[in-house]
Amino acid sequence: MKAKKVTEPKKAATPADSDIATSAARFDRIRRAHQKEVAEDYVEMIAELIDQSGEARISDLAARFGVSAPTVNATIQRLHREGLVVTAPYQPITLSDKGQTLAISCSLRHAVLRDFLLSIGVDPITADADAEGMEHHISDETLAAFKQMTDQKRDC
């Protein structure tokens, strides 16, 4: 029986500094995009809660998002630093003018996307869920085209 030839394991290639920088930049963009999505979801939900019950509290947001109160609190503090919400201890959360503008923009994008998806035959529950994800990533140009197409279809 022949002895097996022992070979040295191949060493993993070490990425060049430029590859590391490119990777880091890509993940930074992803993190910022995710933070933007979270901010949009929160201001939209705060506006919805205020419309429905007159106020938005940490516990309301935690229940709606299915996360812990400390998670919501950390996010609200970030949104406060970004000028999107106004907070005070033991008081409901309100939207700043900047937050209100963002909430309206998000709601309008969501409505256009939902209407478009419904117009092409997507069921309402799926259309609403898909619009929620798409609203954060759609360009203004594509959104305008969807709105125009939906409006034309309504007029027919």
Backbone bond lengths (Angstrom), bond angles and torsions (degrees), N, CA, C in turn:
res aa  C-N    CA-C-N  psi(-1)  N-CA   C-N-CA  omega(-1)  CA-C   N-CA-C  phi
1 M - - - 1.438 - - 1.526 108.17 -
2 K 1.319 115.25 131.84 1.458 120.59 -178.37 1.515 109.93 -80.77
3 A 1.292 115.38 142.54 1.463 120.02 175.64 1.524 108.36 -76.25
4 K 1.330 114.43 140.71 1.464 118.61 178.91 1.515 109.53 -70.99
5 K 1.293 114.03 140.27 1.450 119.49 177.44 1.531 108.00 -76.01
6 V 1.296 115.23 126.62 1.458 120.55 179.90 1.521 107.79 -88.42
7 T 1.309 114.25 125.77 1.464 118.19 177.64 1.518 108.65 -115.73
8 E 1.275 114.28 148.52 1.457 119.38 178.31 1.523 108.40 -72.87
9 P 1.324 115.93 139.81 1.465 117.31 176.63 1.522 110.08 -64.46
10 K 1.320 114.52 145.63 1.459 118.68 178.84 1.514 109.00 -70.76
11 K 1.294 113.80 138.55 1.457 118.89 177.93 1.523 108.49 -81.59
12 A 1.315 114.28 140.14 1.460 118.91 177.37 1.521 108.69 -67.10
13 A 1.289 114.11 139.98 1.457 118.55 178.14 1.521 109.29 -66.45
14 T 1.283 115.97 136.51 1.458 120.85 177.16 1.518 107.45 -86.08
15 P 1.333 116.10 124.42 1.461 116.92 -178.47 1.521 111.21 -66.06
16 A 1.288 114.33 144.38 1.462 119.67 176.91 1.522 108.69 -68.26
17 D 1.307 115.44 157.26 1.465 119.82 179.39 1.522 111.52 -54.74
18 S 1.334 117.08 -37.44 1.464 119.65 -179.01 1.526 110.80 -66.28
19 D 1.344 117.55 -35.48 1.463 120.60 177.02 1.522 110.59 -65.64
20 I 1.315 116.80 -39.71 1.465 121.31 178.76 1.525 109.46 -65.07
21 A 1.323 116.54 -44.66 1.468 120.31 179.81 1.524 110.78 -63.43
22 T 1.322 117.26 -40.97 1.462 121.18 178.45 1.515 110.56 -63.55
23 S 1.313 116.30 -44.51 1.460 120.83 178.86 1.522 111.11 -62.84
24 A 1.314 116.63 -45.23 1.467 120.69 179.74 1.524 110.65 -62.13
25 A 1.318 116.95 -41.34 1.467 120.69 179.32 1.525 110.76 -64.51
26 R 1.327 116.38 -40.41 1.470 120.49 179.09 1.524 110.35 -62.25
27 F 1.320 117.18 -47.15 1.466 120.06 -179.65 1.526 111.63 -67.92
28 D 1.321 117.38 -31.89 1.463 120.21 175.87 1.528 110.01 -64.41
29 R 1.335 117.21 -43.51 1.471 120.97 177.08 1.519 110.60 -60.87
30 I 1.324 117.16 -41.92 1.467 121.47 179.82 1.524 110.32 -63.65
31 R 1.331 116.88 -44.48 1.475 120.33 178.85 1.520 111.20 -61.42
32 R 1.337 116.55 -44.03 1.467 119.76 179.84 1.524 110.86 -64.96
33 A 1.328 117.20 -39.65 1.468 120.49 178.20 1.521 110.22 -63.89
34 H 1.326 116.44 -40.68 1.464 119.96 178.78 1.529 110.30 -64.81
35 Q 1.320 117.52 -42.54 1.466 120.38 178.24 1.524 110.88 -61.85
36 K 1.327 116.43 -37.14 1.469 120.80 178.06 1.527 109.87 -65.00
37 E 1.332 116.96 -44.37 1.471 120.92 177.89 1.520 111.04 -58.66
38 V 1.317 116.07 -46.41 1.468 120.65 -179.39 1.523 109.87 -61.98
39 A 1.328 117.26 -44.86 1.465 120.74 179.12 1.521 110.44 -59.64
40 E 1.324 116.83 -44.58 1.463 120.51 179.73 1.522 111.22 -63.69
41 D 1.329 116.84 -43.67 1.468 119.96 178.70 1.526 111.02 -61.47
42 Y 1.314 116.81 -42.82 1.464 120.54 -178.04 1.524 111.89 -66.50
43 V 1.332 118.19 -47.83 1.466 118.32 -178.25 1.525 110.92 -66.16
44 E 1.325 116.28 -35.15 1.466 119.94 177.00 1.533 110.19 -64.64
45 M 1.324 117.25 -43.46 1.462 121.19 179.99 1.529 111.25 -68.75
46 I 1.311 117.44 -39.84 1.468 120.39 177.47 1.527 109.70 -60.05
47 A 1.327 117.04 -45.81 1.469 120.62 178.66 1.525 110.73 -61.15
48 E 1.329 116.78 -41.95 1.467 121.28 179.37 1.529 110.97 -63.35
49 L 1.317 117.28 -45.12 1.470 120.83 179.03 1.529 111.37 -62.94
50 I 1.319 116.76 -41.94 1.465 120.34 178.72 1.527 109.99 -63.34
51 D 1.334 116.97 -41.97 1.468 120.43 177.68 1.525 111.79 -62.92
52 Q 1.340 116.67 -39.62 1.465 121.12 -175.87 1.523 113.32 -78.60
53 S 1.333 116.94 -44.42 1.469 118.65 -171.98 1.528 114.36 -124.97
54 G 1.316 116.59 -0.26 1.451 119.51 178.20 1.514 114.83 90.05
55 E 1.334 117.24 -9.62 1.466 119.44 179.30 1.522 110.88 -158.21
56 A 1.325 114.33 162.16 1.465 121.79 175.56 1.519 107.77 -129.99
57 R 1.312 115.51 129.16 1.469 121.40 179.79 1.527 109.08 -124.34
58 I 1.325 114.98 161.86 1.468 121.50 178.74 1.525 110.05 -52.77
59 S 1.325 117.29 -46.33 1.470 120.98 -177.29 1.525 111.56 -63.42
60 D 1.340 117.41 -36.06 1.468 120.95 177.89 1.528 110.33 -64.29
61 L 1.316 115.38 -45.82 1.464 120.03 -179.54 1.522 111.01 -65.60
62 A 1.326 116.98 -42.04 1.468 120.51 179.09 1.523 110.12 -59.48
63 A 1.329 116.96 -43.80 1.468 120.72 179.80 1.526 110.87 -64.96
64 R 1.319 117.34 -43.74 1.467 120.91 -177.93 1.524 112.61 -66.91
65 F 1.320 116.70 -38.59 1.461 120.31 -177.83 1.525 113.10 -90.37
66 G 1.328 116.77 -10.91 1.461 119.68 -179.80 1.516 112.92 69.07
67 V 1.325 116.03 36.41 1.462 121.25 178.32 1.521 108.63 -127.44
68 S 1.312 116.34 173.72 1.465 120.18 -178.32 1.531 111.19 -78.83
69 A 1.323 115.19 157.72 1.466 120.70 176.46 1.534 111.61 -59.48
70 P 1.352 119.78 -40.94 1.470 118.55 176.88 1.537 113.16 -61.35
71 T 1.326 117.06 -34.70 1.464 120.13 176.96 1.520 110.06 -64.01
72 V 1.337 115.96 -46.10 1.467 120.27 178.28 1.523 110.03 -62.33
73 N 1.313 116.78 -44.36 1.464 120.70 -178.58 1.530 111.08 -58.78
74 A 1.314 117.13 -44.16 1.472 120.45 179.17 1.528 110.62 -62.41
75 T 1.320 116.43 -41.19 1.466 119.90 179.54 1.522 110.87 -67.34
76 I 1.327 116.92 -42.54 1.466 120.71 179.20 1.529 110.40 -62.24
77 Q 1.323 117.28 -38.42 1.472 119.82 177.58 1.529 110.55 -63.23
78 R 1.327 117.00 -39.95 1.473 120.67 177.18 1.526 110.14 -64.41
79 L 1.338 116.67 -44.25 1.465 120.30 179.69 1.531 111.08 -64.57
80 H 1.327 115.97 -33.55 1.470 120.44 175.84 1.535 109.98 -64.32
81 R 1.331 116.73 -45.13 1.472 120.78 178.15 1.531 111.18 -61.91
82 E 1.342 116.43 -32.56 1.466 120.95 -179.97 1.525 112.44 -82.82
83 G 1.332 116.51 -2.35 1.457 120.44 177.45 1.516 115.02 79.55
84 L 1.329 117.62 21.04 1.465 120.96 -178.15 1.523 113.31 -95.36
85 V 1.336 117.26 -27.22 1.463 120.80 -179.35 1.522 110.15 -130.95
86 V 1.331 113.78 159.69 1.459 121.41 175.09 1.520 106.15 -116.78
87 T 1.325 116.15 128.41 1.463 120.33 -178.66 1.517 110.26 -132.67
88 A 1.319 113.88 154.14 1.466 121.97 173.30 1.521 105.99 -151.18
89 P 1.327 118.00 147.83 1.468 119.76 -178.71 1.535 111.90 -54.55
90 Y 1.311 115.07 133.73 1.471 123.95 176.31 1.528 113.63 62.51
91 Q 1.308 116.96 20.62 1.465 121.62 178.59 1.525 109.32 -118.87
92 P 1.329 116.88 154.80 1.468 118.99 175.45 1.529 110.84 -62.46
93 I 1.305 115.30 158.58 1.462 122.26 177.80 1.522 107.37 -86.61
94 T 1.313 116.51 135.67 1.460 120.41 174.95 1.522 108.73 -123.78
95 L 1.311 115.28 163.40 1.453 120.95 177.96 1.517 109.68 -94.51
96 S 1.312 116.12 139.08 1.462 120.78 171.27 1.528 106.87 -73.26
97 D 1.310 117.22 174.42 1.469 119.83 175.54 1.530 110.34 -58.31
98 K 1.323 115.76 -41.74 1.474 121.06 178.47 1.531 110.29 -62.78
99 G 1.326 117.09 -42.44 1.460 121.44 178.38 1.515 112.01 -66.25
100 Q 1.327 116.58 -39.80 1.467 121.16 178.16 1.527 110.42 -63.29
101 T 1.320 116.64 -43.11 1.466 121.13 178.07 1.524 110.72 -60.91
102 L 1.326 116.88 -44.16 1.462 120.96 178.58 1.524 110.99 -64.59
103 A 1.324 117.98 -42.02 1.468 121.51 179.82 1.524 110.90 -61.64
104 I 1.317 117.15 -42.92 1.468 120.95 179.08 1.521 109.98 -64.03
105 S 1.322 117.03 -44.64 1.463 121.54 178.63 1.525 111.38 -59.19
106 C 1.329 116.88 -44.82 1.470 121.40 179.46 1.523 110.83 -63.49
107 S 1.319 116.76 -43.71 1.466 120.93 -179.39 1.523 111.19 -63.59
108 L 1.330 116.38 -40.23 1.464 119.86 178.75 1.523 111.24 -66.21
109 R 1.337 117.44 -43.83 1.469 120.75 177.50 1.521 110.12 -59.67
110 H 1.336 115.67 -44.69 1.459 120.70 -179.84 1.532 110.10 -59.82
111 A 1.326 116.77 -45.64 1.469 120.98 -178.26 1.526 111.37 -63.14
112 V 1.327 117.59 -43.40 1.467 120.66 179.14 1.524 110.04 -62.09
113 L 1.320 116.69 -46.44 1.468 120.29 -179.71 1.522 111.47 -63.72
114 R 1.318 116.75 -44.55 1.467 120.61 179.91 1.530 110.02 -61.61
115 D 1.333 117.09 -45.94 1.466 120.77 179.14 1.521 111.26 -60.78
116 F 1.338 116.53 -42.24 1.458 119.85 178.65 1.525 110.60 -62.13
117 L 1.318 116.89 -48.12 1.465 120.41 -179.01 1.529 111.03 -62.05
118 L 1.313 117.44 -39.92 1.467 120.38 176.60 1.524 110.66 -63.86
119 S 1.332 117.03 -37.96 1.470 120.90 -177.89 1.522 112.77 -67.07
120 I 1.326 117.23 -21.43 1.472 119.55 178.26 1.524 111.74 -101.52
121 G 1.342 115.80 11.62 1.457 119.84 171.62 1.509 117.27 97.07
122 V 1.315 117.98 8.10 1.465 119.90 177.76 1.528 108.02 -74.46
123 D 1.337 117.15 138.43 1.464 119.63 -179.37 1.529 109.81 -66.23
124 P 1.340 117.50 152.78 1.470 121.07 -173.32 1.528 115.21 -57.31
125 I 1.314 118.58 -40.52 1.468 120.12 -178.39 1.525 110.49 -66.36
126 T 1.323 116.27 -44.94 1.465 120.56 178.60 1.526 110.71 -66.90
127 A 1.325 117.11 -41.12 1.469 120.90 179.73 1.524 110.72 -59.95
128 D 1.323 116.44 -42.52 1.463 120.09 -179.94 1.530 111.00 -65.96
129 A 1.331 116.44 -44.29 1.471 120.70 -179.95 1.531 110.98 -65.21
130 D 1.327 117.07 -43.57 1.462 120.09 -179.91 1.526 111.62 -67.22
131 A 1.329 116.32 -40.04 1.467 119.86 178.33 1.521 110.41 -60.63
132 E 1.330 116.59 -37.11 1.468 120.78 179.51 1.526 111.26 -59.09
133 G 1.307 117.56 -41.11 1.458 120.10 179.02 1.520 112.82 -77.08
134 M 1.317 115.98 -39.69 1.462 120.78 -175.47 1.524 113.13 -71.72
135 E 1.322 117.19 -30.67 1.464 120.73 -173.48 1.526 112.97 -59.43
136 H 1.304 117.20 -22.87 1.463 120.87 -177.62 1.522 113.14 -84.66
137 H 1.317 117.36 -13.87 1.461 120.05 -170.42 1.520 114.51 -123.43
138 I 1.306 118.06 -7.00 1.459 120.34 -174.73 1.531 110.73 -79.56
139 S 1.306 115.81 141.30 1.465 119.96 178.16 1.527 109.27 -77.54
140 D 1.319 115.82 158.79 1.468 120.55 177.21 1.527 110.60 -60.89
141 E 1.330 116.31 -37.93 1.465 121.19 -179.52 1.533 111.22 -62.53
142 T 1.324 116.51 -47.83 1.464 120.15 -179.97 1.519 110.62 -66.68
143 L 1.316 117.25 -40.47 1.458 120.90 178.71 1.529 110.56 -60.61
144 A 1.330 117.03 -43.15 1.467 120.98 178.66 1.526 110.85 -63.02
145 A 1.329 116.84 -39.56 1.466 120.29 178.29 1.526 110.91 -65.27
146 F 1.329 117.32 -41.56 1.469 120.84 177.22 1.525 110.27 -62.06
147 K 1.322 116.53 -42.85 1.469 120.64 -179.50 1.520 110.41 -64.16
148 Q 1.329 116.38 -45.19 1.463 120.56 179.74 1.529 110.64 -60.97
149 M 1.315 116.74 -44.21 1.462 120.85 -179.72 1.533 110.89 -63.99
150 T 1.318 116.74 -42.57 1.465 121.24 179.58 1.525 110.35 -65.41
151 D 1.337 116.79 -43.16 1.466 120.75 178.98 1.523 111.04 -63.12
152 Q 1.339 117.69 -42.10 1.464 121.49 178.47 1.521 110.92 -63.47
153 K 1.316 116.60 -40.51 1.462 120.93 -179.70 1.529 110.22 -64.92
154 R 1.331 116.99 -36.94 1.474 121.50 177.93 1.522 111.35 -65.78
155 D 1.339 115.63 -37.89 1.464 120.50 -176.65 1.526 112.85 -72.41
156 C 1.313 117.48 -17.90 1.476 121.08 -178.05 1.509 111.99 -78.12
